[in-house]
Amino acid sequence: MALREAVLIAKKRGETREFMHGPGTICNFVIYCLGFVALVRIKRVTRVHCFPAWIEREAADALADLRAIASGSGISRELWVFLPRGRFRFFRVTHTELIELSRDGSVMPEKPGPAIQAHPARAGPEAAPPVQPVHAGAGVTPPVQAPPPERSVGEKPL
């Protein structure tokens, strides 16, 4: 059911090709979009509310497989998380993090997180000015996947 629903979503983004499921299969399907391809893996989870850090732990094997795929400006490695109530959450997989996407593949704006209060500065002659509370994720733009450094054929990696 999850795969059938995912393919319907994927077809709205571009042309799709499904892979036969078997041992060693990394992706469930590929989406050919204008200017890039998206390699997609679907993962069912048991929690309705899940955060990227939890997904990193829960789907560690799937994420390791996706991260083994070559990255570049024309490749989007994606993990689509199927939630218990039949909904999806979409993530672009970079080398270091998960970036949440909308159904159409565009990057979702970050939701303001809880306020993080730094420890108050000590009073004294060299006391630093008080630190203002900061909202987690405020003003942070998710990084774009950087293309790998170019190498010529036969060049040995460092």
Beta strands, then each sheet from edge to edge (+ up, - down):
strand 1: 15-18
strand 2: 29-33
strand 3: 36-44
strand 4: 75-82
strand 5: 88-93
strand 6: 98-101
strand 7: 115-116
strand 8: 134-135
sheet 1: 1+ 2- 3+ 4+ 5- 6+
sheet 2: 7+ 8-
end
